[in-house]
């Protein structure tokens, strides 16, 4: 039985734990370290797993250690974990935007097999999208372990070039917020036309959900689906022409570039800690 321990018991850890349990992983094989007593109690009662206030207690017998903490916390926890990790050498999975594998090796141990992962918040409902990359010490069976953990909450894709992980953050990790912003804008535009807010929200949110399902389930290129919706001289063509006039594609490209750049900046800031 592979023992999986989580450092951090927040929403993402809870979504992963819930997904693993739904996929048949035994509760006895899971543990979590969480400093907040109320959260620990919720994890114990909700999932029936072992919970610890101390990170070392959770990591002591772990075969896989999943770091589910904010990037700024990474330099603060390596001191208490490094000795335990050196003795046991578990697979280390990091879920922290902008934290590079070489930084994780320096903080937690240069001999560790490490997988860097970037999921997104739809993982909370089992509809996540995660990019993963691994260092050279990750064995094939450990890659499979990492993928099974992330597959429990959605789609998983491996990235060979770690330099692309900041792009994964931009187009998957951060992008749910872009779609939320789009729906916000649609709601405000509909309200300006006189539609009640609740009605505008329901219709806009359902349109976003339906478009997403069509993209995923049809397997069609988004350009093909867009063209099918766009009748010549119709309402959709008029809206898309307005987007084009405002250089929608360029705006999206600038946003993705900004998010990608910020991922690199986060890593640089951590170097100074």
PEUR-V511660 format. One record per pair of residues at least 12 apart in sequence whose ideal C-beta (glycine too) atoms are under 10 Angstrom apart, sorted by the first residue. I is the first residue (numbers start at 1). GAP is how many residues later the second one is. D is the distance in Angstrom with one decimal. If there is no record, write none. Layout:
# PEUR-V511660
i: {I | I}
gap: {GAP | GAP}
d: {D | D}
This chain:
# PEUR-V511660
i: {1 | 1 | 1 | 1 | 1 | 2 | 2 | 2 | 2 | 2 | 2 | 2 | 2 | 2 | 2 | 2 | 2 | 2 | 3 | 3 | 3 | 3 | 3 | 3 | 3 | 3 | 3 | 3 | 3 | 3 | 3 | 3 | 4 | 4 | 4 | 4 | 4 | 4 | 4 | 4 | 4 | 4 | 4 | 4 | 4 | 4 | 4 | 4 | 4 | 4 | 4 | 4 | 5 | 5 | 5 | 5 | 5 | 5 | 5 | 5 | 5 | 5 | 5 | 5 | 5 | 5 | 5 | 5 | 5 | 5 | 5 | 5 | 5 | 6 | 6 | 6 | 6 | 6 | 6 | 6 | 6 | 6 | 6 | 6 | 6 | 6 | 6 | 6 | 6 | 6 | 6 | 6 | 6 | 7 | 7 | 7 | 7 | 7 | 7 | 7 | 7 | 7 | 7 | 7 | 7 | 7 | 7 | 7 | 7 | 7 | 7 | 7 | 7 | 7 | 8 | 8 | 8 | 8 | 8 | 8 | 8 | 8 | 8 | 8 | 8 | 8 | 8 | 8 | 8 | 8 | 9 | 9 | 9 | 9 | 9 | 9 | 9 | 9 | 9 | 9 | 9 | 9 | 9 | 9 | 9 | 9 | 9 | 10 | 10 | 10 | 10 | 10 | 10 | 10 | 11 | 11 | 11 | 11 | 12 | 12 | 12 | 12 | 12 | 12 | 12 | 12 | 12 | 12 | 12 | 13 | 13 | 13 | 13 | 13 | 13 | 13 | 13 | 13 | 13 | 14 | 14 | 14 | 14 | 14 | 14 | 14 | 14 | 14 | 15 | 15 | 15 | 15 | 15 | 15 | 15 | 15 | 15 | 15 | 15 | 15 | 16 | 16 | 16 | 16 | 16 | 16 | 16 | 16 | 16 | 16 | 16 | 16 | 16 | 16 | 17 | 17 | 17 | 17 | 17 | 17 | 17 | 17 | 17 | 17 | 17 | 17 | 18 | 18 | 18 | 18 | 18 | 18 | 18 | 19 | 19 | 19 | 19 | 19 | 19 | 19 | 19 | 19 | 19 | 19 | 20 | 20 | 20 | 20 | 20 | 20 | 20 | 21 | 21 | 21 | 21 | 21 | 22 | 22 | 22 | 23 | 23 | 23 | 23 | 23 | 24 | 25 | 25 | 25 | 26 | 26 | 27 | 27 | 27 | 27 | 28 | 28 | 28 | 29 | 29 | 29 | 29 | 29 | 30 | 30 | 30 | 30 | 30 | 30 | 30 | 30 | 30 | 31 | 31 | 31 | 31 | 31 | 31 | 31 | 31 | 31 | 31 | 31 | 32 | 32 | 32 | 32 | 32 | 32 | 32 | 32 | 32 | 33 | 33 | 33 | 33 | 33 | 33 | 33 | 33 | 33 | 33 | 33 | 33 | 33 | 33 | 33 | 33 | 34 | 34 | 34 | 34 | 34 | 34 | 35 | 35 | 35 | 35 | 36 | 37 | 37 | 39 | 40 | 40 | 54 | 55 | 55 | 55 | 55 | 55 | 55 | 56 | 56 | 56 | 56 | 56 | 56 | 57 | 58 | 58 | 59 | 59 | 59 | 59 | 59 | 59 | 59 | 59 | 59 | 59 | 60 | 60 | 60 | 61 | 61 | 61 | 62 | 62 | 62 | 62 | 62 | 62 | 63 | 63 | 63 | 63 | 63 | 63 | 64 | 64 | 64 | 64 | 64 | 64 | 64 | 64 | 64 | 64 | 64 | 65 | 65 | 65 | 65 | 65 | 65 | 65 | 65 | 65 | 65 | 65 | 66 | 66 | 66 | 66 | 66 | 66 | 66 | 66 | 66 | 66 | 66 | 67 | 67 | 67 | 67 | 67 | 67 | 67 | 67 | 67 | 67 | 67 | 68 | 68 | 68 | 68 | 68 | 68 | 69 | 69 | 69 | 69 | 70 | 70 | 70 | 70 | 71 | 71 | 71 | 71 | 71 | 71 | 71 | 71 | 71 | 71 | 71 | 71 | 72 | 72 | 72 | 72 | 72 | 72 | 73 | 73 | 74 | 74 | 74 | 74 | 74 | 74 | 74 | 74 | 74 | 74 | 75 | 75 | 75 | 75 | 75 | 75 | 75 | 75 | 76 | 76 | 77 | 77 | 78 | 78 | 78 | 78 | 78 | 78 | 79 | 81 | 81 | 81 | 82 | 82 | 82 | 82 | 83 | 84 | 84 | 85 | 85 | 85 | 85 | 85 | 86 | 86 | 86 | 86 | 86 | 88 | 89 | 89 | 89 | 89 | 89 | 90 | 90 | 90 | 91 | 91 | 91 | 91 | 91 | 91 | 91 | 91 | 91 | 91 | 91 | 91 | 91 | 91 | 92 | 92 | 92 | 92 | 92 | 92 | 92 | 92 | 92 | 92 | 92 | 92 | 92 | 92 | 93 | 93 | 93 | 93 | 93 | 93 | 93 | 93 | 93 | 93 | 93 | 93 | 93 | 94 | 94 | 94 | 94 | 94 | 94 | 94 | 95 | 95 | 95 | 95 | 95 | 95 | 95 | 95 | 95 | 95 | 96 | 96 | 96 | 96 | 96 | 96 | 97 | 97 | 97 | 97 | 97 | 97 | 97 | 97 | 97 | 97 | 97 | 97 | 97 | 98 | 98 | 98 | 98 | 98 | 98 | 98 | 98 | 98 | 98 | 98 | 98 | 98 | 98 | 99 | 99 | 99 | 99 | 99 | 99 | 99 | 100 | 100 | 100 | 100 | 100 | 100 | 100 | 100 | 100 | 100 | 100 | 100 | 100 | 101 | 101 | 101 | 101 | 101 | 101 | 101 | 101 | 101 | 101 | 102 | 102 | 102 | 102 | 103 | 103 | 103 | 103 | 104 | 104 | 105 | 105 | 106 | 107 | 110 | 110 | 111 | 112 | 112 | 112 | 113 | 113 | 113 | 113 | 113 | 113 | 113 | 113 | 113 | 113 | 114 | 114 | 114 | 114 | 114 | 114 | 114 | 114 | 115 | 115 | 115 | 115 | 115 | 115 | 115 | 115 | 115 | 115 | 115 | 115 | 115 | 116 | 116 | 116 | 116 | 116 | 116 | 116 | 116 | 116 | 116 | 117 | 117 | 117 | 117 | 117 | 117 | 117 | 117 | 117 | 117 | 117 | 117 | 117 | 118 | 118 | 118 | 118 | 118 | 118 | 118 | 118 | 118 | 118 | 118 | 118 | 118 | 118 | 118 | 118 | 118 | 119 | 119 | 119 | 119 | 119 | 119 | 119 | 119 | 119 | 119 | 120 | 120 | 120 | 120 | 120 | 120 | 120 | 120 | 120 | 120 | 120 | 120 | 121 | 121 | 121 | 121 | 121 | 122 | 122 | 122 | 122 | 122 | 122 | 122 | 122 | 123 | 123 | 123 | 123 | 123 | 123 | 124 | 124 | 125 | 125 | 126 | 126 | 126 | 127 | 127 | 127 | 127 | 127 | 127 | 128 | 128 | 128 | 128 | 128 | 128 | 128 | 128 | 128 | 128 | 129 | 129 | 129 | 129 | 129 | 129 | 129 | 129 | 129 | 129 | 129 | 129 | 129 | 130 | 130 | 130 | 130 | 130 | 130 | 130 | 130 | 130 | 130 | 130 | 130 | 130 | 130 | 131 | 131 | 131 | 131 | 131 | 131 | 131 | 131 | 131 | 131 | 131 | 131 | 131 | 131 | 132 | 132 | 132 | 132 | 132 | 132 | 132 | 132 | 132 | 132 | 133 | 133 | 133 | 133 | 133 | 133 | 133 | 133 | 133 | 134 | 134 | 134 | 134 | 134 | 135 | 143 | 146 | 154 | 155 | 155 | 157 | 163 | 163 | 164 | 165 | 165 | 165 | 165 | 166 | 166 | 166 | 166 | 166 | 166 | 166 | 166 | 166 | 167 | 167 | 167 | 167 | 167 | 168 | 168 | 169 | 169 | 169 | 169 | 169 | 169 | 169 | 170 | 170 | 170 | 170 | 170 | 170 | 170 | 170 | 170 | 171 | 171 | 171 | 171 | 173 | 173 | 174 | 174 | 174 | 174 | 174 | 174 | 174 | 175 | 175 | 175 | 175 | 177 | 178 | 178 | 178 | 178 | 179 | 179 | 179 | 179 | 179 | 180 | 180 | 181 | 182 | 182 | 182 | 183 | 183 | 183 | 183 | 183 | 183 | 183 | 183 | 183 | 184 | 184 | 185 | 186 | 186 | 186 | 186 | 186 | 186 | 186 | 187 | 187 | 187 | 187 | 187 | 187 | 187 | 188 | 188 | 189 | 190 | 190 | 211 | 211 | 211 | 214 | 214 | 226}
gap: {24 | 25 | 27 | 28 | 62 | 23 | 24 | 27 | 28 | 60 | 61 | 62 | 88 | 89 | 139 | 143 | 146 | 147 | 23 | 25 | 26 | 27 | 28 | 47 | 55 | 57 | 58 | 59 | 60 | 61 | 62 | 87 | 12 | 13 | 16 | 21 | 25 | 26 | 27 | 28 | 45 | 58 | 59 | 60 | 61 | 62 | 86 | 87 | 89 | 141 | 144 | 145 | 24 | 25 | 26 | 27 | 28 | 44 | 45 | 47 | 50 | 52 | 53 | 54 | 55 | 56 | 57 | 58 | 59 | 60 | 61 | 62 | 85 | 24 | 25 | 26 | 27 | 28 | 37 | 43 | 45 | 52 | 53 | 56 | 58 | 59 | 60 | 61 | 62 | 63 | 87 | 89 | 143 | 25 | 26 | 27 | 45 | 48 | 49 | 51 | 52 | 55 | 58 | 59 | 60 | 61 | 62 | 66 | 67 | 70 | 73 | 74 | 85 | 87 | 24 | 25 | 26 | 27 | 31 | 47 | 50 | 58 | 59 | 60 | 61 | 62 | 65 | 69 | 87 | 88 | 23 | 24 | 25 | 26 | 27 | 30 | 31 | 33 | 34 | 35 | 38 | 40 | 42 | 43 | 49 | 59 | 60 | 22 | 24 | 26 | 29 | 58 | 59 | 60 | 57 | 110 | 112 | 113 | 54 | 56 | 57 | 83 | 107 | 108 | 109 | 111 | 112 | 116 | 141 | 19 | 20 | 21 | 26 | 30 | 53 | 54 | 55 | 56 | 82 | 18 | 20 | 25 | 28 | 29 | 32 | 33 | 54 | 110 | 53 | 104 | 106 | 107 | 108 | 109 | 110 | 111 | 113 | 137 | 138 | 139 | 14 | 16 | 50 | 52 | 77 | 79 | 103 | 107 | 108 | 112 | 133 | 134 | 136 | 137 | 13 | 14 | 15 | 26 | 29 | 30 | 32 | 49 | 51 | 132 | 135 | 136 | 28 | 29 | 105 | 106 | 108 | 134 | 135 | 104 | 105 | 107 | 109 | 129 | 130 | 131 | 132 | 133 | 134 | 135 | 27 | 29 | 128 | 129 | 131 | 132 | 133 | 25 | 26 | 27 | 28 | 131 | 104 | 130 | 131 | 125 | 126 | 128 | 129 | 130 | 128 | 123 | 124 | 127 | 22 | 23 | 20 | 21 | 22 | 23 | 20 | 21 | 22 | 20 | 21 | 33 | 34 | 35 | 13 | 17 | 18 | 19 | 20 | 21 | 28 | 32 | 36 | 12 | 18 | 19 | 20 | 21 | 26 | 27 | 28 | 29 | 30 | 31 | 12 | 15 | 17 | 18 | 19 | 20 | 26 | 34 | 36 | 17 | 18 | 19 | 20 | 21 | 22 | 23 | 24 | 25 | 26 | 32 | 35 | 36 | 44 | 47 | 48 | 17 | 18 | 19 | 21 | 24 | 34 | 17 | 18 | 19 | 20 | 17 | 14 | 16 | 12 | 12 | 13 | 26 | 12 | 14 | 22 | 25 | 26 | 29 | 21 | 24 | 25 | 27 | 28 | 29 | 27 | 23 | 26 | 18 | 21 | 22 | 24 | 25 | 26 | 28 | 29 | 31 | 33 | 24 | 27 | 28 | 23 | 27 | 29 | 22 | 23 | 26 | 28 | 29 | 30 | 25 | 26 | 27 | 28 | 79 | 82 | 26 | 27 | 28 | 29 | 49 | 51 | 78 | 81 | 82 | 84 | 85 | 16 | 19 | 20 | 23 | 25 | 26 | 27 | 28 | 29 | 43 | 47 | 24 | 25 | 26 | 27 | 28 | 29 | 49 | 51 | 80 | 83 | 84 | 14 | 25 | 26 | 27 | 28 | 29 | 32 | 37 | 41 | 47 | 50 | 25 | 26 | 27 | 28 | 49 | 51 | 25 | 26 | 27 | 30 | 25 | 26 | 27 | 29 | 23 | 25 | 26 | 27 | 28 | 32 | 192 | 195 | 196 | 198 | 199 | 202 | 24 | 27 | 194 | 197 | 198 | 201 | 23 | 26 | 20 | 22 | 24 | 25 | 29 | 30 | 33 | 34 | 196 | 199 | 24 | 28 | 31 | 32 | 195 | 196 | 197 | 198 | 31 | 197 | 30 | 31 | 25 | 26 | 28 | 29 | 30 | 31 | 28 | 26 | 27 | 28 | 25 | 26 | 27 | 30 | 26 | 24 | 25 | 22 | 23 | 24 | 26 | 27 | 22 | 23 | 24 | 25 | 26 | 24 | 20 | 22 | 23 | 24 | 48 | 22 | 23 | 52 | 21 | 22 | 23 | 24 | 43 | 46 | 47 | 48 | 50 | 51 | 52 | 54 | 55 | 58 | 12 | 13 | 16 | 17 | 20 | 21 | 22 | 23 | 24 | 43 | 45 | 46 | 50 | 54 | 20 | 21 | 22 | 23 | 24 | 39 | 41 | 45 | 49 | 52 | 53 | 56 | 57 | 13 | 14 | 20 | 21 | 22 | 23 | 24 | 20 | 21 | 22 | 23 | 24 | 28 | 35 | 37 | 55 | 78 | 20 | 21 | 22 | 170 | 171 | 174 | 21 | 68 | 69 | 71 | 72 | 73 | 76 | 77 | 162 | 165 | 166 | 169 | 170 | 20 | 67 | 68 | 71 | 75 | 164 | 165 | 166 | 167 | 168 | 169 | 170 | 171 | 172 | 17 | 19 | 66 | 164 | 167 | 168 | 171 | 16 | 33 | 62 | 63 | 65 | 66 | 163 | 164 | 166 | 167 | 168 | 170 | 171 | 13 | 14 | 15 | 32 | 33 | 34 | 35 | 37 | 61 | 64 | 12 | 33 | 60 | 165 | 13 | 164 | 167 | 168 | 12 | 31 | 30 | 32 | 165 | 163 | 25 | 27 | 26 | 23 | 25 | 26 | 21 | 22 | 23 | 24 | 25 | 26 | 29 | 30 | 32 | 33 | 19 | 20 | 21 | 22 | 23 | 24 | 28 | 32 | 17 | 18 | 19 | 20 | 23 | 27 | 28 | 30 | 31 | 32 | 34 | 35 | 43 | 15 | 16 | 17 | 18 | 19 | 30 | 43 | 46 | 49 | 52 | 13 | 14 | 15 | 16 | 17 | 29 | 30 | 32 | 33 | 39 | 48 | 51 | 56 | 12 | 13 | 14 | 15 | 32 | 41 | 47 | 48 | 49 | 50 | 51 | 52 | 53 | 54 | 55 | 56 | 145 | 12 | 13 | 31 | 34 | 35 | 36 | 37 | 49 | 53 | 54 | 33 | 34 | 35 | 48 | 49 | 51 | 52 | 53 | 54 | 55 | 56 | 57 | 52 | 53 | 55 | 56 | 59 | 31 | 32 | 33 | 50 | 53 | 54 | 57 | 90 | 27 | 29 | 30 | 31 | 32 | 53 | 29 | 30 | 28 | 29 | 26 | 27 | 28 | 26 | 27 | 28 | 49 | 85 | 89 | 22 | 23 | 24 | 25 | 26 | 27 | 28 | 44 | 45 | 48 | 21 | 24 | 25 | 26 | 27 | 28 | 39 | 42 | 43 | 44 | 46 | 47 | 87 | 16 | 17 | 19 | 20 | 21 | 23 | 24 | 25 | 26 | 27 | 28 | 38 | 42 | 43 | 19 | 24 | 25 | 26 | 27 | 28 | 33 | 34 | 36 | 37 | 38 | 40 | 41 | 42 | 14 | 15 | 17 | 18 | 24 | 25 | 26 | 27 | 33 | 36 | 25 | 26 | 27 | 28 | 29 | 30 | 31 | 32 | 35 | 12 | 24 | 25 | 26 | 28 | 27 | 15 | 12 | 18 | 17 | 61 | 15 | 97 | 101 | 96 | 95 | 98 | 99 | 102 | 93 | 94 | 95 | 96 | 97 | 98 | 99 | 100 | 101 | 89 | 90 | 92 | 93 | 96 | 92 | 95 | 87 | 90 | 91 | 93 | 94 | 95 | 97 | 85 | 86 | 87 | 88 | 89 | 90 | 91 | 92 | 93 | 81 | 85 | 88 | 89 | 86 | 90 | 81 | 82 | 84 | 85 | 86 | 88 | 89 | 77 | 80 | 81 | 84 | 82 | 74 | 77 | 78 | 81 | 26 | 29 | 30 | 32 | 33 | 25 | 28 | 74 | 22 | 25 | 26 | 17 | 18 | 20 | 21 | 22 | 23 | 24 | 25 | 26 | 17 | 20 | 19 | 14 | 15 | 17 | 18 | 19 | 21 | 22 | 12 | 13 | 14 | 15 | 16 | 17 | 18 | 12 | 16 | 15 | 13 | 14 | 14 | 15 | 18 | 14 | 15 | 14}
d: {9.0 | 6.4 | 7.4 | 4.9 | 8.8 | 8.4 | 9.7 | 6.3 | 9.8 | 9.2 | 4.9 | 6.3 | 9.8 | 9.2 | 9.8 | 6.5 | 9.2 | 9.6 | 9.9 | 8.9 | 5.4 | 7.9 | 7.4 | 9.9 | 10.0 | 9.6 | 5.6 | 5.3 | 4.9 | 7.3 | 9.5 | 8.5 | 8.9 | 8.8 | 7.2 | 7.6 | 6.2 | 5.5 | 7.7 | 9.4 | 9.7 | 6.7 | 7.0 | 4.6 | 8.0 | 6.6 | 9.1 | 9.2 | 9.0 | 8.4 | 9.9 | 6.9 | 9.6 | 7.6 | 4.7 | 6.9 | 7.1 | 9.8 | 8.8 | 8.7 | 9.0 | 9.2 | 4.4 | 5.5 | 8.3 | 8.0 | 3.7 | 8.6 | 7.3 | 5.3 | 7.1 | 9.9 | 7.9 | 7.5 | 7.3 | 4.3 | 7.1 | 8.2 | 9.2 | 9.0 | 9.7 | 7.2 | 9.8 | 9.1 | 9.4 | 8.0 | 4.8 | 8.2 | 5.5 | 9.6 | 9.4 | 9.6 | 9.9 | 7.8 | 5.1 | 8.6 | 9.7 | 5.4 | 10.0 | 6.6 | 7.1 | 9.4 | 6.7 | 7.0 | 5.0 | 6.5 | 6.1 | 8.9 | 9.9 | 6.7 | 10.0 | 7.5 | 9.9 | 9.8 | 7.7 | 7.3 | 6.7 | 8.9 | 9.6 | 9.1 | 9.9 | 8.3 | 7.0 | 3.9 | 4.3 | 8.4 | 7.9 | 9.2 | 8.6 | 9.7 | 4.6 | 7.3 | 3.2 | 8.7 | 7.5 | 5.1 | 6.7 | 8.3 | 5.3 | 10.0 | 9.8 | 9.6 | 7.1 | 9.6 | 9.6 | 7.7 | 10.0 | 9.9 | 8.0 | 9.0 | 7.5 | 6.5 | 8.2 | 9.1 | 9.1 | 7.8 | 8.9 | 5.9 | 9.4 | 5.2 | 9.7 | 6.3 | 6.6 | 9.4 | 7.9 | 6.5 | 7.6 | 9.1 | 8.5 | 6.2 | 9.7 | 7.9 | 9.5 | 8.3 | 7.3 | 9.8 | 4.2 | 9.1 | 8.6 | 8.8 | 9.9 | 8.8 | 8.3 | 7.0 | 7.8 | 7.8 | 9.2 | 8.0 | 9.6 | 8.5 | 8.7 | 9.2 | 4.8 | 4.6 | 8.0 | 7.7 | 7.6 | 8.5 | 5.3 | 9.3 | 9.4 | 9.9 | 7.0 | 7.3 | 9.7 | 8.5 | 8.3 | 7.3 | 9.8 | 9.3 | 6.4 | 7.8 | 6.3 | 5.9 | 6.0 | 9.7 | 7.1 | 7.5 | 8.8 | 5.5 | 6.6 | 9.6 | 9.7 | 10.0 | 8.8 | 9.8 | 8.3 | 7.0 | 9.9 | 8.9 | 8.4 | 8.2 | 8.2 | 7.7 | 9.8 | 6.2 | 8.9 | 10.0 | 8.3 | 8.9 | 8.2 | 3.1 | 4.4 | 8.4 | 9.4 | 9.7 | 8.3 | 6.7 | 9.8 | 4.9 | 8.8 | 9.9 | 6.3 | 8.5 | 8.3 | 8.7 | 8.1 | 7.2 | 9.7 | 7.8 | 9.6 | 8.0 | 5.2 | 9.8 | 10.0 | 8.7 | 8.9 | 7.9 | 10.0 | 9.6 | 6.3 | 4.6 | 5.1 | 8.6 | 8.7 | 8.0 | 8.0 | 8.7 | 9.7 | 9.9 | 8.8 | 9.7 | 9.6 | 7.4 | 9.1 | 4.4 | 7.4 | 9.9 | 9.9 | 9.9 | 9.9 | 9.7 | 6.0 | 4.1 | 7.1 | 6.7 | 8.3 | 4.9 | 8.8 | 9.1 | 8.4 | 7.4 | 9.2 | 8.6 | 6.4 | 7.5 | 5.4 | 7.2 | 6.2 | 9.1 | 8.6 | 9.8 | 7.8 | 4.8 | 7.2 | 6.5 | 4.5 | 8.1 | 6.8 | 3.7 | 7.3 | 9.7 | 9.8 | 9.8 | 9.2 | 10.0 | 9.5 | 6.3 | 7.7 | 7.4 | 9.4 | 8.7 | 9.7 | 9.7 | 6.2 | 9.0 | 8.8 | 9.0 | 9.5 | 7.5 | 8.5 | 7.8 | 6.9 | 8.1 | 9.6 | 9.6 | 6.0 | 5.6 | 5.8 | 8.5 | 9.9 | 5.7 | 6.6 | 8.3 | 5.4 | 9.8 | 9.4 | 9.5 | 9.5 | 10.0 | 9.0 | 5.7 | 10.0 | 4.9 | 6.8 | 10.0 | 7.7 | 7.5 | 9.8 | 6.2 | 9.2 | 7.7 | 9.6 | 7.5 | 9.2 | 8.6 | 8.9 | 7.0 | 4.9 | 8.8 | 9.4 | 8.1 | 9.7 | 5.4 | 6.9 | 9.2 | 8.0 | 5.7 | 4.7 | 8.1 | 6.5 | 9.7 | 9.3 | 8.0 | 5.8 | 7.7 | 9.9 | 7.1 | 7.9 | 8.9 | 7.1 | 8.7 | 4.8 | 7.2 | 5.3 | 7.1 | 9.4 | 8.8 | 9.1 | 9.7 | 9.0 | 8.2 | 4.6 | 8.1 | 6.8 | 9.3 | 8.5 | 9.1 | 6.9 | 9.7 | 8.9 | 6.9 | 6.9 | 4.7 | 6.6 | 6.6 | 8.7 | 8.2 | 8.4 | 9.8 | 9.5 | 8.8 | 8.8 | 5.2 | 8.3 | 9.8 | 9.6 | 8.9 | 8.2 | 6.6 | 9.7 | 10.0 | 6.7 | 8.7 | 9.7 | 9.3 | 4.5 | 6.1 | 5.5 | 5.1 | 9.4 | 9.7 | 5.6 | 8.2 | 8.4 | 6.2 | 9.8 | 8.9 | 9.7 | 8.8 | 8.4 | 7.4 | 7.5 | 8.1 | 10.0 | 7.7 | 6.1 | 9.9 | 5.7 | 7.4 | 7.5 | 6.3 | 8.6 | 6.8 | 8.6 | 9.6 | 8.6 | 9.8 | 6.4 | 6.4 | 9.5 | 9.8 | 4.6 | 9.8 | 8.3 | 8.5 | 8.9 | 9.7 | 8.7 | 8.6 | 3.7 | 5.3 | 8.8 | 8.7 | 8.8 | 6.4 | 9.0 | 7.4 | 5.9 | 6.1 | 9.7 | 9.4 | 9.9 | 9.9 | 9.9 | 5.5 | 5.2 | 9.3 | 6.1 | 8.8 | 5.4 | 9.9 | 7.6 | 8.3 | 9.7 | 7.6 | 6.6 | 6.1 | 7.5 | 9.0 | 7.6 | 8.1 | 9.4 | 8.0 | 5.1 | 7.8 | 6.8 | 9.3 | 9.3 | 6.9 | 8.5 | 9.3 | 4.6 | 9.1 | 6.1 | 6.7 | 9.5 | 6.7 | 9.2 | 6.1 | 8.1 | 5.1 | 6.9 | 4.7 | 7.2 | 9.4 | 9.4 | 9.9 | 9.4 | 9.9 | 9.8 | 9.6 | 7.7 | 4.8 | 8.0 | 5.7 | 8.4 | 9.6 | 9.8 | 9.4 | 8.7 | 5.6 | 6.8 | 8.3 | 9.9 | 8.8 | 6.9 | 7.3 | 5.3 | 6.6 | 9.4 | 9.6 | 8.5 | 5.0 | 7.2 | 6.1 | 9.6 | 8.5 | 10.0 | 8.9 | 9.6 | 8.2 | 8.8 | 8.6 | 8.7 | 9.9 | 9.3 | 6.4 | 8.9 | 8.3 | 9.6 | 5.1 | 9.8 | 6.0 | 8.2 | 9.4 | 8.6 | 5.9 | 6.2 | 9.2 | 9.3 | 8.6 | 7.0 | 7.2 | 9.9 | 7.6 | 4.5 | 7.0 | 7.4 | 2.9 | 4.7 | 8.6 | 8.2 | 7.4 | 7.2 | 9.9 | 9.5 | 9.4 | 7.4 | 6.4 | 6.6 | 7.4 | 10.0 | 6.8 | 9.5 | 8.1 | 9.4 | 9.6 | 9.0 | 9.6 | 5.1 | 9.8 | 8.6 | 9.5 | 5.5 | 8.6 | 5.3 | 7.2 | 8.1 | 5.1 | 9.8 | 10.0 | 6.0 | 8.9 | 9.5 | 8.6 | 8.8 | 9.2 | 9.7 | 6.6 | 6.3 | 7.4 | 7.1 | 8.5 | 7.0 | 9.1 | 9.7 | 9.2 | 9.5 | 9.1 | 6.9 | 8.1 | 6.8 | 9.3 | 7.4 | 6.7 | 8.8 | 4.2 | 4.3 | 6.7 | 5.4 | 9.2 | 9.9 | 9.3 | 9.4 | 7.0 | 4.9 | 9.8 | 7.2 | 7.0 | 9.7 | 9.8 | 5.6 | 7.2 | 4.8 | 7.9 | 6.0 | 7.5 | 7.5 | 8.8 | 4.4 | 9.0 | 9.2 | 9.0 | 9.4 | 8.7 | 7.0 | 5.3 | 7.6 | 8.3 | 9.8 | 8.9 | 6.8 | 6.1 | 9.6 | 5.8 | 7.2 | 4.9 | 8.3 | 9.6 | 7.2 | 9.8 | 8.6 | 6.1 | 8.7 | 8.9 | 9.3 | 9.8 | 6.4 | 5.0 | 7.9 | 9.1 | 9.8 | 8.9 | 6.0 | 8.7 | 9.7 | 4.9 | 5.1 | 9.6 | 10.0 | 6.6 | 4.7 | 9.4 | 8.8 | 8.3 | 9.3 | 6.5 | 6.8 | 7.5 | 9.8 | 8.8 | 9.7 | 7.9 | 7.0 | 9.6 | 8.2 | 9.9 | 9.5 | 8.9 | 9.7 | 5.3 | 5.0 | 7.6 | 7.0 | 5.5 | 9.2 | 8.6 | 9.7 | 5.5 | 8.5 | 9.7 | 8.3 | 6.6 | 9.6 | 9.5 | 9.9 | 5.9 | 9.8 | 9.5 | 8.2 | 8.8 | 3.8 | 5.5 | 9.8 | 10.0 | 7.8 | 9.8 | 8.6 | 8.8 | 8.0 | 5.7 | 6.2 | 8.0 | 5.4 | 8.3 | 9.7 | 8.6 | 9.0 | 7.7 | 9.6 | 9.2 | 4.5 | 3.2 | 6.9 | 8.6 | 8.4 | 9.7 | 9.4 | 9.7 | 9.5 | 5.8 | 4.9 | 8.2 | 7.8 | 8.7 | 8.7 | 4.3 | 8.4 | 8.3 | 8.9 | 10.0 | 9.7 | 9.1 | 9.4 | 4.5 | 8.5 | 7.6 | 6.6 | 7.0 | 5.0 | 7.3 | 9.8 | 8.3 | 7.2 | 8.6 | 9.3 | 9.7 | 8.0 | 5.6 | 7.7 | 5.0 | 7.8 | 6.2 | 8.5 | 3.3 | 8.0 | 8.9 | 6.1 | 8.0 | 6.1 | 7.0 | 9.7 | 6.5 | 6.4 | 7.3 | 5.3 | 6.7 | 8.7 | 8.8 | 6.8 | 4.6 | 7.0 | 7.6 | 4.9 | 9.4 | 7.9 | 5.8 | 8.6 | 7.3 | 7.7 | 9.4 | 9.2 | 9.1 | 8.7 | 7.6 | 9.2 | 9.8 | 8.8 | 8.4 | 8.6 | 9.7 | 9.0 | 9.1 | 9.5 | 7.4 | 10.0 | 9.9 | 7.8 | 4.6 | 7.8 | 8.1 | 3.3 | 5.6 | 9.5 | 8.8 | 8.4 | 7.3 | 9.3 | 8.5 | 5.2 | 8.2 | 9.2 | 8.9 | 9.8 | 6.4 | 7.2 | 8.4 | 4.8 | 9.9 | 9.2 | 7.9 | 4.6 | 7.8 | 8.0 | 3.6 | 4.6 | 8.9 | 8.4 | 7.1 | 9.8 | 6.2 | 8.2 | 8.8 | 8.3 | 8.6 | 8.8 | 8.8 | 9.7 | 5.0 | 9.5 | 8.8 | 9.0 | 9.9 | 9.3 | 8.5 | 8.4 | 9.6 | 8.0 | 7.0 | 9.1 | 9.2 | 9.8 | 5.9 | 9.8 | 9.3 | 8.0 | 9.5 | 8.8 | 9.7 | 8.4 | 10.0 | 7.1 | 9.4 | 7.5 | 10.0 | 4.8 | 5.8 | 10.0 | 8.4 | 5.5 | 9.8 | 9.1 | 8.7 | 8.9 | 7.2 | 8.8 | 8.5 | 4.1 | 9.0 | 7.9 | 8.4 | 9.5 | 4.6 | 5.2 | 9.6 | 9.0 | 5.5 | 8.6 | 8.3 | 9.9 | 9.1 | 7.6 | 7.0 | 7.9 | 9.6 | 9.0 | 9.5 | 9.6 | 7.7}
